[in-house]
Amino acid sequence: MDSFQAMSNIRSYSRTQLLVEVLIRLDRILSKRDKQKLKELLDPYINQTSSAFVYGLKRTDIPHELQKIADLYHRLYLLLKPSYGDTEVFKIFERVYHDHFCIIADKIIVRDSKELTSSSLQSPDDIDATFRTKRDSNYSGQVVNVTETANPENALNLITDVAVETNNTDDSTILNNRIDEIKTKCDDLNELHTDGAYGSSDNDKKMNEHHVNYIQTAVRGRVAEVAMNLERIDADQYNVSCPQQTVQSQKTKMRFKACFNLNVCSVCQHAGGCPAIEQNNCRVFYFTEEMVEMQKRVHAIGLLPLERRKIRPNVEATVKEYTKAFNHRVSYGYGASLK
């Protein structure tokens, strides 16, 4: 399984330009009577392109202009919703209205830019596009998730699932949403390989439900300076091993704890980085079921035969084909060049 950013072929709007562009499009659907009635209000914004309007503003003018637009949006919203509320263009206008403005003490207020979420409308030309920053790059569009078989013994491997989500959807959420469907399509699925972005405690539970061995090539999170190995004995007990000793855990009300011999710990060279907490007569390490499942994920790839530890590159090659540009031809695929 792997995913890629599907860039939407949309203009990158500034906040003010987007607000004006939506006004221009709203004006286009108004009846002649309503156009005439609202002419004085709308004329300053609709008699030129949105980019020309913004180009004519000084930076110092923008806060004042945004408040004027806020007042206009609020007035138009109240006037036009009864007649145009079911139209697609008004629904876009309404979404932008709620994205950018709010009412406090009966006064329409421009939301602080920090309040705008990645799900706010990016463009009226693609209402599903969302915003995401990944590895210092900005994306507006969707994310596409691809799943394919990867059995080294297969003469032919197949793409079995392609899913499109908003690009601010975390990979772990995509996996959680798709694993039931993937298991239905491939009922003999017993091993799933992903990169480190897909792991979560909720997904660990789903993998156990479906009896799928979950393999990650890398796991997100800080690597422990001193590792504690957790080995299940029964439903309520584990053997917990540090570099120097092994003890049996005890179940507490909310979690498990392992008590290590303080005499051994006091001369241990790893004591400075040990996650166990020193108490009166022992050092105590607390852990949860979620930590056990995460450790299982971390160690899973090391338990595989060598030939099955590096089978993800083929799905990465598949993703590259999805996003590869085609020179001198028209391509309708996500991420492709249009020439």
C-alpha positions as YAML, in Angstrom:
chain: A
units: angstrom
residues:
- id: 1
  name: MET
  ca: [0.00, 0.00, 0.00]
- id: 2
  name: ASP
  ca: [1.18, 3.51, -0.80]
- id: 3
  name: SER
  ca: [-0.34, 6.94, -1.45]
- id: 4
  name: PHE
  ca: [0.44, 10.05, -3.47]
- id: 5
  name: GLN
  ca: [-0.72, 13.65, -3.69]
- id: 6
  name: ALA
  ca: [-3.06, 14.29, -6.62]
- id: 7
  name: MET
  ca: [-2.66, 17.96, -7.42]
- id: 8
  name: SER
  ca: [-5.83, 19.68, -8.54]
- id: 9
  name: ASN
  ca: [-5.42, 21.85, -11.65]
- id: 10
  name: ILE
  ca: [-6.73, 24.95, -9.92]
- id: 11
  name: ARG
  ca: [-5.54, 28.52, -9.55]
- id: 12
  name: SER
  ca: [-3.84, 29.41, -6.31]
- id: 13
  name: TYR
  ca: [-6.05, 32.13, -4.82]
- id: 14
  name: SER
  ca: [-5.17, 34.63, -2.15]
- id: 15
  name: ARG
  ca: [-7.85, 35.02, 0.49]
- id: 16
  name: THR
  ca: [-9.18, 38.31, -0.89]
- id: 17
  name: GLN
  ca: [-9.10, 37.06, -4.48]
- id: 18
  name: LEU
  ca: [-11.06, 33.94, -3.58]
- id: 19
  name: LEU
  ca: [-13.74, 35.98, -1.83]
- id: 20
  name: VAL
  ca: [-14.10, 38.29, -4.84]
- id: 21
  name: GLU
  ca: [-14.08, 35.39, -7.32]
- id: 22
  name: VAL
  ca: [-16.98, 33.77, -5.48]
- id: 23
  name: LEU
  ca: [-18.91, 37.08, -5.62]
- id: 24
  name: ILE
  ca: [-18.35, 37.28, -9.39]
- id: 25
  name: ARG
  ca: [-19.72, 33.77, -9.86]
- id: 26
  name: LEU
  ca: [-22.66, 34.43, -7.56]
- id: 27
  name: ASP
  ca: [-23.63, 37.47, -9.64]
- id: 28
  name: ARG
  ca: [-23.75, 35.32, -12.79]
- id: 29
  name: ILE
  ca: [-26.65, 33.21, -11.50]
- id: 30
  name: LEU
  ca: [-28.80, 36.09, -10.27]
- id: 31
  name: SER
  ca: [-32.00, 36.98, -12.05]
- id: 32
  name: LYS
  ca: [-32.10, 40.28, -13.98]
- id: 33
  name: ARG
  ca: [-34.25, 41.76, -11.26]
- id: 34
  name: ASP
  ca: [-31.83, 40.74, -8.50]
- id: 35
  name: LYS
  ca: [-28.83, 41.91, -10.52]
- id: 36
  name: GLN
  ca: [-30.41, 45.33, -10.83]
- id: 37
  name: LYS
  ca: [-31.36, 45.44, -7.16]
- id: 38
  name: LEU
  ca: [-27.84, 44.52, -6.02]
- id: 39
  name: LYS
  ca: [-25.94, 46.40, -8.72]
- id: 40
  name: GLU
  ca: [-24.65, 49.15, -6.45]
- id: 41
  name: LEU
  ca: [-23.38, 46.61, -3.90]
- id: 42
  name: LEU
  ca: [-21.73, 44.23, -6.37]
- id: 43
  name: ASP
  ca: [-20.37, 46.56, -9.05]
- id: 44
  name: PRO
  ca: [-17.09, 47.35, -7.22]
- id: 45
  name: TYR
  ca: [-16.22, 43.63, -7.31]
- id: 46
  name: ILE
  ca: [-17.70, 42.16, -10.51]
- id: 47
  name: ASN
  ca: [-16.64, 44.63, -13.24]
- id: 48
  name: GLN
  ca: [-13.11, 43.25, -13.42]
- id: 49
  name: THR
  ca: [-11.39, 39.95, -12.78]
- id: 50
  name: SER
  ca: [-10.67, 38.94, -9.21]
- id: 51
  name: SER
  ca: [-6.92, 39.10, -9.89]
- id: 52
  name: ALA
  ca: [-7.27, 42.65, -11.28]
- id: 53
  name: PHE
  ca: [-9.23, 43.67, -8.18]
- id: 54
  name: VAL
  ca: [-6.52, 42.37, -5.84]
- id: 55
  name: TYR
  ca: [-3.75, 43.86, -7.98]
- id: 56
  name: GLY
  ca: [-5.28, 47.29, -7.45]
- id: 57
  name: LEU
  ca: [-5.16, 47.02, -3.66]
- id: 58
  name: LYS
  ca: [-2.36, 48.20, -1.42]
- id: 59
  name: ARG
  ca: [-1.35, 45.75, 1.27]
- id: 60
  name: THR
  ca: [-2.48, 48.23, 3.93]
- id: 61
  name: ASP
  ca: [-5.96, 48.33, 2.31]
- id: 62
  name: ILE
  ca: [-6.62, 44.61, 2.68]
- id: 63
  name: PRO
  ca: [-7.89, 44.46, 6.32]
- id: 64
  name: HIS
  ca: [-10.38, 47.27, 5.64]
- id: 65
  name: GLU
  ca: [-11.43, 45.67, 2.35]
- id: 66
  name: LEU
  ca: [-11.94, 42.28, 4.01]
- id: 67
  name: GLN
  ca: [-14.33, 43.84, 6.51]
- id: 68
  name: LYS
  ca: [-16.29, 45.50, 3.68]
- id: 69
  name: ILE
  ca: [-16.50, 42.13, 1.92]
- id: 70
  name: ALA
  ca: [-17.60, 40.51, 5.19]
- id: 71
  name: ASP
  ca: [-20.47, 42.99, 5.52]
- id: 72
  name: LEU
  ca: [-21.45, 42.35, 1.90]
- id: 73
  name: TYR
  ca: [-21.32, 38.56, 2.28]
- id: 74
  name: HIS
  ca: [-23.53, 38.74, 5.35]
- id: 75
  name: ARG
  ca: [-26.08, 40.93, 3.61]
- id: 76
  name: LEU
  ca: [-26.13, 38.76, 0.48]
- id: 77
  name: TYR
  ca: [-26.42, 35.61, 2.55]
- id: 78
  name: LEU
  ca: [-29.56, 36.85, 4.29]
- id: 79
  name: LEU
  ca: [-31.10, 38.27, 1.09]
- id: 80
  name: LEU
  ca: [-30.40, 35.43, -1.32]
- id: 81
  name: LYS
  ca: [-30.54, 32.20, 0.69]
- id: 82
  name: PRO
  ca: [-34.38, 31.88, 0.47]
- id: 83
  name: SER
  ca: [-34.32, 32.06, -3.36]
- id: 84
  name: TYR
  ca: [-30.92, 30.58, -4.28]
- id: 85
  name: GLY
  ca: [-30.10, 28.31, -1.35]
- id: 86
  name: ASP
  ca: [-30.47, 25.11, -3.40]
- id: 87
  name: THR
  ca: [-28.16, 26.18, -6.24]
- id: 88
  name: GLU
  ca: [-24.62, 24.85, -6.44]
- id: 89
  name: VAL
  ca: [-23.08, 28.33, -6.76]
- id: 90
  name: PHE
  ca: [-24.87, 29.62, -3.67]
- id: 91
  name: LYS
  ca: [-23.79, 26.56, -1.69]
- id: 92
  name: ILE
  ca: [-20.17, 27.43, -2.57]
- id: 93
  name: PHE
  ca: [-20.84, 31.04, -1.53]
- id: 94
  name: GLU
  ca: [-22.37, 29.81, 1.73]
- id: 95
  name: ARG
  ca: [-19.40, 27.55, 2.45]
- id: 96
  name: VAL
  ca: [-16.96, 30.42, 1.91]
- id: 97
  name: TYR
  ca: [-19.14, 32.68, 4.07]
- id: 98
  name: HIS
  ca: [-18.87, 30.25, 6.99]
- id: 99
  name: ASP
  ca: [-15.18, 29.53, 6.31]
- id: 100
  name: HIS
  ca: [-14.07, 33.14, 6.51]
- id: 101
  name: PHE
  ca: [-16.58, 34.99, 8.69]
- id: 102
  name: CYS
  ca: [-18.42, 34.59, 11.96]
- id: 103
  name: ILE
  ca: [-20.96, 36.58, 13.95]
- id: 104
  name: ILE
  ca: [-19.99, 37.85, 17.40]
- id: 105
  name: ALA
  ca: [-22.38, 40.04, 19.38]
- id: 106
  name: ASP
  ca: [-24.56, 40.52, 16.29]
- id: 107
  name: LYS
  ca: [-21.59, 41.82, 14.27]
- id: 108
  name: ILE
  ca: [-20.04, 40.05, 11.28]
- id: 109
  name: ILE
  ca: [-16.35, 39.45, 11.95]
- id: 110
  name: VAL
  ca: [-13.51, 38.36, 9.63]
- id: 111
  name: ARG
  ca: [-11.97, 35.20, 11.02]
- id: 112
  name: ASP
  ca: [-8.26, 35.33, 11.79]
- id: 113
  name: SER
  ca: [-6.31, 33.57, 9.04]
- id: 114
  name: LYS
  ca: [-5.07, 31.09, 11.68]
- id: 115
  name: GLU
  ca: [-8.67, 29.90, 12.09]
- id: 116
  name: LEU
  ca: [-8.89, 28.82, 8.45]
- id: 117
  name: THR
  ca: [-8.51, 25.06, 8.24]
- id: 118
  name: SER
  ca: [-7.01, 22.93, 5.50]
- id: 119
  name: SER
  ca: [-10.58, 21.90, 4.62]
- id: 120
  name: SER
  ca: [-11.64, 25.44, 3.74]
- id: 121
  name: LEU
  ca: [-12.50, 25.97, 0.08]
- id: 122
  name: GLN
  ca: [-9.37, 26.29, -2.06]
- id: 123
  name: SER
  ca: [-11.11, 27.11, -5.33]
- id: 124
  name: PRO
  ca: [-14.70, 27.29, -6.64]
- id: 125
  name: ASP
  ca: [-13.51, 25.08, -9.52]
- id: 126
  name: ASP
  ca: [-12.78, 22.11, -7.25]
- id: 127
  name: ILE
  ca: [-14.88, 22.04, -4.12]
- id: 128
  name: ASP
  ca: [-13.31, 18.75, -2.93]
- id: 129
  name: ALA
  ca: [-9.73, 20.03, -3.02]
- id: 130
  name: THR
  ca: [-8.11, 20.50, 0.38]
- id: 131
  name: PHE
  ca: [-4.76, 21.94, 1.46]
- id: 132
  name: ARG
  ca: [-1.78, 20.10, 2.89]
- id: 133
  name: THR
  ca: [1.86, 20.83, 3.60]
- id: 134
  name: LYS
  ca: [4.06, 17.75, 3.30]
- id: 135
  name: ARG
  ca: [7.87, 17.75, 3.40]
- id: 136
  name: ASP
  ca: [7.91, 21.55, 3.10]
- id: 137
  name: SER
  ca: [5.79, 21.48, -0.09]
- id: 138
  name: ASN
  ca: [2.23, 22.78, -0.40]
- id: 139
  name: TYR
  ca: [-0.49, 20.75, -2.14]
- id: 140
  name: SER
  ca: [-4.06, 21.55, -3.10]
- id: 141
  name: GLY
  ca: [-6.09, 18.57, -4.24]
- id: 142
  name: GLN
  ca: [-6.71, 15.02, -3.09]
- id: 143
  name: VAL
  ca: [-4.70, 12.01, -1.99]
- id: 144
  name: VAL
  ca: [-4.88, 8.71, -3.89]
- id: 145
  name: ASN
  ca: [-4.19, 5.46, -2.06]
- id: 146
  name: VAL
  ca: [-3.15, 2.36, -4.02]
- id: 147
  name: THR
  ca: [-3.12, -1.24, -2.81]
- id: 148
  name: GLU
  ca: [-1.70, -4.14, -4.80]
- id: 149
  name: THR
  ca: [-0.77, -7.76, -4.25]
- id: 150
  name: ALA
  ca: [2.93, -8.35, -3.56]
- id: 151
  name: ASN
  ca: [3.45, -12.08, -3.21]
- id: 152
  name: PRO
  ca: [6.95, -12.93, -4.52]
- id: 153
  name: GLU
  ca: [5.60, -16.25, -5.78]
- id: 154
  name: ASN
  ca: [2.98, -14.63, -8.02]
- id: 155
  name: ALA
  ca: [3.72, -14.56, -11.74]
- id: 156
  name: LEU
  ca: [1.46, -11.50, -11.90]
- id: 157
  name: ASN
  ca: [0.52, -9.07, -9.13]
- id: 158
  name: LEU
  ca: [-2.63, -6.96, -9.34]
- id: 159
  name: ILE
  ca: [-3.83, -3.57, -8.18]
- id: 160
  name: THR
  ca: [-6.76, -4.48, -5.94]
- id: 161
  name: ASP
  ca: [-7.89, -1.17, -4.45]
- id: 162
  name: VAL
  ca: [-7.67, 2.52, -5.37]
- id: 163
  name: ALA
  ca: [-9.21, 5.10, -3.01]
- id: 164
  name: VAL
  ca: [-9.40, 8.89, -3.26]
- id: 165
  name: GLU
  ca: [-9.62, 11.01, -0.10]
- id: 166
  name: THR
  ca: [-9.15, 14.65, 0.82]
- id: 167
  name: ASN
  ca: [-5.42, 15.30, 0.92]
- id: 168
  name: ASN
  ca: [-5.55, 16.31, 4.60]
- id: 169
  name: THR
  ca: [-6.65, 12.76, 5.48]
- id: 170
  name: ASP
  ca: [-3.88, 10.94, 7.33]
- id: 171
  name: ASP
  ca: [-2.60, 7.71, 5.78]
- id: 172
  name: SER
  ca: [-3.50, 5.81, 8.95]
- id: 173
  name: THR
  ca: [-7.12, 6.96, 8.58]
- id: 174
  name: ILE
  ca: [-7.20, 5.86, 4.93]
- id: 175
  name: LEU
  ca: [-5.99, 2.40, 5.93]
- id: 176
  name: ASN
  ca: [-8.59, 2.22, 8.68]
- id: 177
  name: ASN
  ca: [-11.33, 3.19, 6.20]
- id: 178
  name: ARG
  ca: [-10.20, 0.75, 3.48]
- id: 179
  name: ILE
  ca: [-9.00, -2.42, 5.24]
- id: 180
  name: ASP
  ca: [-12.48, -3.96, 5.55]
- id: 181
  name: GLU
  ca: [-13.07, -3.52, 1.81]
- id: 182
  name: ILE
  ca: [-9.60, -4.78, 0.94]
- id: 183
  name: LYS
  ca: [-10.10, -7.88, 3.09]
- id: 184
  name: THR
  ca: [-13.44, -8.50, 1.35]
- id: 185
  name: LYS
  ca: [-11.75, -8.36, -2.06]
- id: 186
  name: CYS
  ca: [-8.82, -10.53, -0.93]
- id: 187
  name: ASP
  ca: [-10.22, -12.87, 1.69]
- id: 188
  name: ASP
  ca: [-6.91, -14.77, 1.91]
- id: 189
  name: LEU
  ca: [-5.00, -11.61, 2.83]
- id: 190
  name: ASN
  ca: [-2.69, -12.45, 5.73]
- id: 191
  name: GLU
  ca: [0.11, -9.88, 5.45]
- id: 192
  name: LEU
  ca: [0.05, -6.16, 4.65]
- id: 193
  name: HIS
  ca: [3.10, -3.95, 4.00]
- id: 194
  name: THR
  ca: [3.01, -0.14, 4.35]
- id: 195
  name: ASP
  ca: [5.40, 2.66, 5.20]
- id: 196
  name: GLY
  ca: [5.55, 4.24, 8.64]
- id: 197
  name: ALA
  ca: [2.75, 6.76, 8.08]
- id: 198
  name: TYR
  ca: [-0.06, 4.18, 8.18]
- id: 199
  name: GLY
  ca: [0.38, 2.81, 11.69]
- id: 200
  name: SER
  ca: [-2.01, 3.52, 14.58]
- id: 201
  name: SER
  ca: [-3.47, 1.74, 17.59]
- id: 202
  name: ASP
  ca: [-6.89, 1.63, 15.86]
- id: 203
  name: ASN
  ca: [-5.30, -0.08, 12.87]
- id: 204
  name: ASP
  ca: [-3.54, -2.57, 15.13]
- id: 205
  name: LYS
  ca: [-6.99, -3.61, 16.40]
- id: 206
  name: LYS
  ca: [-8.34, -3.94, 12.87]
- id: 207
  name: MET
  ca: [-5.39, -6.07, 11.80]
- id: 208
  name: ASN
  ca: [-5.97, -8.39, 14.73]
- id: 209
  name: GLU
  ca: [-9.66, -8.66, 13.85]
- id: 210
  name: HIS
  ca: [-8.78, -9.63, 10.28]
- id: 211
  name: HIS
  ca: [-5.84, -11.87, 11.31]
- id: 212
  name: VAL
  ca: [-3.46, -9.82, 9.19]
- id: 213
  name: ASN
  ca: [0.25, -9.61, 10.02]
- id: 214
  name: TYR
  ca: [0.96, -5.88, 9.69]
- id: 215
  name: ILE
  ca: [4.45, -4.96, 8.41]
- id: 216
  name: GLN
  ca: [5.83, -1.42, 8.37]
- id: 217
  name: THR
  ca: [9.09, -0.44, 6.69]
- id: 218
  name: ALA
  ca: [9.46, 2.40, 9.19]
- id: 219
  name: VAL
  ca: [7.50, 3.34, 12.30]
- id: 220
  name: ARG
  ca: [6.71, 6.92, 13.29]
- id: 221
  name: GLY
  ca: [7.79, 8.13, 16.70]
- id: 222
  name: ARG
  ca: [10.92, 8.48, 18.79]
- id: 223
  name: VAL
  ca: [13.08, 5.38, 19.16]
- id: 224
  name: ALA
  ca: [13.50, 4.34, 22.80]
- id: 225
  name: GLU
  ca: [17.04, 4.76, 24.13]
- id: 226
  name: VAL
  ca: [16.62, 1.57, 26.16]
- id: 227
  name: ALA
  ca: [14.22, -0.97, 24.66]
- id: 228
  name: MET
  ca: [11.76, -2.96, 26.77]
- id: 229
  name: ASN
  ca: [10.72, -6.25, 25.21]
- id: 230
  name: LEU
  ca: [7.11, -7.24, 25.94]
- id: 231
  name: GLU
  ca: [6.15, -10.90, 25.53]
- id: 232
  name: ARG
  ca: [2.58, -11.98, 26.23]
- id: 233
  name: ILE
  ca: [2.14, -14.88, 28.66]
- id: 234
  name: ASP
  ca: [-1.63, -14.76, 28.86]
- id: 235
  name: ALA
  ca: [-4.42, -12.19, 28.49]
- id: 236
  name: ASP
  ca: [-3.41, -10.25, 31.60]
- id: 237
  name: GLN
  ca: [0.32, -10.86, 31.96]
- id: 238
  name: TYR
  ca: [3.57, -10.26, 30.10]
- id: 239
  name: ASN
  ca: [7.23, -11.04, 30.47]
- id: 240
  name: VAL
  ca: [9.02, -7.69, 30.38]
- id: 241
  name: SER
  ca: [12.72, -7.72, 29.55]
- id: 242
  name: CYS
  ca: [15.32, -4.96, 29.72]
- id: 243
  name: PRO
  ca: [18.99, -5.50, 28.80]
- id: 244
  name: GLN
  ca: [19.73, -6.85, 32.30]
- id: 245
  name: GLN
  ca: [16.67, -8.69, 33.68]
- id: 246
  name: THR
  ca: [13.25, -10.17, 32.93]
- id: 247
  name: VAL
  ca: [10.22, -9.82, 35.21]
- id: 248
  name: GLN
  ca: [6.51, -10.61, 35.01]
- id: 249
  name: SER
  ca: [4.08, -7.73, 34.72]
- id: 250
  name: GLN
  ca: [1.19, -6.93, 37.05]
- id: 251
  name: LYS
  ca: [-2.16, -5.60, 35.83]
- id: 252
  name: THR
  ca: [-3.30, -2.28, 37.28]
- id: 253
  name: LYS
  ca: [-6.67, -0.60, 36.84]
- id: 254
  name: MET
  ca: [-5.73, 1.26, 33.63]
- id: 255
  name: ARG
  ca: [-2.51, -0.39, 32.41]
- id: 256
  name: PHE
  ca: [0.29, -2.85, 33.25]
- id: 257
  name: LYS
  ca: [3.43, -2.39, 35.30]
- id: 258
  name: ALA
  ca: [6.71, -4.28, 35.59]
- id: 259
  name: CYS
  ca: [8.83, -3.97, 38.74]
- id: 260
  name: PHE
  ca: [12.60, -4.38, 38.26]
- id: 261
  name: ASN
  ca: [15.14, -5.26, 40.97]
- id: 262
  name: LEU
  ca: [16.64, -1.98, 42.18]
- id: 263
  name: ASN
  ca: [19.96, -3.63, 43.11]
- id: 264
  name: VAL
  ca: [20.49, -4.73, 39.51]
- id: 265
  name: CYS
  ca: [19.28, -1.38, 38.16]
- id: 266
  name: SER
  ca: [21.65, 0.61, 40.38]
- id: 267
  name: VAL
  ca: [24.74, -0.82, 38.62]
- id: 268
  name: CYS
  ca: [23.24, -1.01, 35.11]
- id: 269
  name: GLN
  ca: [25.12, 0.97, 32.43]
- id: 270
  name: HIS
  ca: [21.76, 1.76, 30.75]
- id: 271
  name: ALA
  ca: [20.16, 3.33, 33.85]
- id: 272
  name: GLY
  ca: [20.47, 6.88, 32.52]
- id: 273
  name: GLY
  ca: [18.25, 6.20, 29.51]
- id: 274
  name: CYS
  ca: [15.94, 3.63, 31.08]
- id: 275
  name: PRO
  ca: [12.18, 4.35, 30.76]
- id: 276
  name: ALA
  ca: [11.51, 2.63, 34.11]
- id: 277
  name: ILE
  ca: [10.83, 5.04, 36.97]
- id: 278
  name: GLU
  ca: [12.75, 4.63, 40.23]
- id: 279
  name: GLN
  ca: [10.49, 4.20, 43.26]
- id: 280
  name: ASN
  ca: [11.10, 3.18, 46.88]
- id: 281
  name: ASN
  ca: [12.09, -0.45, 46.40]
- id: 282
  name: CYS
  ca: [12.18, -1.00, 42.62]
- id: 283
  name: ARG
  ca: [12.18, 0.61, 39.19]
- id: 284
  name: VAL
  ca: [8.72, 0.50, 37.56]
- id: 285
  name: PHE
  ca: [7.92, 0.42, 33.85]
- id: 286
  name: TYR
  ca: [4.30, 1.17, 32.92]
- id: 287
  name: PHE
  ca: [2.82, 0.12, 29.56]
- id: 288
  name: THR
  ca: [-0.50, -0.39, 27.78]
- id: 289
  name: GLU
  ca: [-1.96, -2.82, 25.26]
- id: 290
  name: GLU
  ca: [-1.44, -0.15, 22.58]
- id: 291
  name: MET
  ca: [2.29, -0.10, 23.35]
- id: 292
  name: VAL
  ca: [2.41, -3.88, 23.03]
- id: 293
  name: GLU
  ca: [0.77, -3.75, 19.59]
- id: 294
  name: MET
  ca: [3.08, -0.97, 18.45]
- id: 295
  name: GLN
  ca: [6.11, -2.98, 19.51]
- id: 296
  name: LYS
  ca: [4.71, -5.94, 17.61]
- id: 297
  name: ARG
  ca: [4.61, -3.72, 14.52]
- id: 298
  name: VAL
  ca: [8.17, -2.49, 15.07]
- id: 299
  name: HIS
  ca: [9.53, -6.02, 15.31]
- id: 300
  name: ALA
  ca: [7.32, -7.68, 12.68]
- id: 301
  name: ILE
  ca: [9.55, -6.96, 9.69]
- id: 302
  name: GLY
  ca: [12.56, -8.52, 11.43]
- id: 303
  name: LEU
  ca: [10.67, -11.81, 11.80]
- id: 304
  name: LEU
  ca: [10.11, -12.18, 8.05]
- id: 305
  name: PRO
  ca: [12.31, -14.17, 5.67]
- id: 306
  name: LEU
  ca: [14.78, -11.87, 3.90]
- id: 307
  name: GLU
  ca: [12.95, -12.16, 0.57]
- id: 308
  name: ARG
  ca: [9.78, -10.68, 2.08]
- id: 309
  name: ARG
  ca: [11.34, -7.72, 3.87]
- id: 310
  name: LYS
  ca: [11.63, -5.51, 0.79]
- id: 311
  name: ILE
  ca: [8.51, -6.06, -1.29]
- id: 312
  name: ARG
  ca: [7.10, -2.51, -1.01]
- id: 313
  name: PRO
  ca: [9.21, -0.94, -3.80]
- id: 314
  name: ASN
  ca: [6.89, -2.32, -6.48]
- id: 315
  name: VAL
  ca: [3.88, -0.37, -5.17]
- id: 316
  name: GLU
  ca: [6.13, 2.69, -5.06]
- id: 317
  name: ALA
  ca: [6.87, 2.06, -8.75]
- id: 318
  name: THR
  ca: [3.13, 1.80, -9.38]
- id: 319
  name: VAL
  ca: [2.58, 5.17, -7.70]
- id: 320
  name: LYS
  ca: [5.34, 6.64, -9.86]
- id: 321
  name: GLU
  ca: [3.47, 5.47, -12.96]
- id: 322
  name: TYR
  ca: [0.32, 7.22, -11.72]
- id: 323
  name: THR
  ca: [2.17, 10.50, -11.35]
- id: 324
  name: LYS
  ca: [4.53, 10.27, -14.32]
- id: 325
  name: ALA
  ca: [4.25, 13.10, -16.84]
- id: 326
  name: PHE
  ca: [3.44, 12.32, -20.47]
- id: 327
  name: ASN
  ca: [5.25, 14.53, -22.98]
- id: 328
  name: HIS
  ca: [3.57, 15.83, -26.15]
- id: 329
  name: ARG
  ca: [0.18, 14.35, -25.47]
- id: 330
  name: VAL
  ca: [-2.96, 15.13, -23.52]
- id: 331
  name: SER
  ca: [-3.28, 13.14, -20.33]
- id: 332
  name: TYR
  ca: [-6.26, 13.14, -18.01]
- id: 333
  name: GLY
  ca: [-4.48, 11.36, -15.17]
- id: 334
  name: TYR
  ca: [-3.82, 13.02, -11.83]
- id: 335
  name: GLY
  ca: [-0.41, 14.59, -11.65]
- id: 336
  name: ALA
  ca: [0.25, 14.34, -15.38]
- id: 337
  name: SER
  ca: [1.31, 17.18, -17.64]
- id: 338
  name: LEU
  ca: [-1.27, 18.69, -19.96]
- id: 339
  name: LYS
  ca: [0.43, 19.74, -23.20]
...
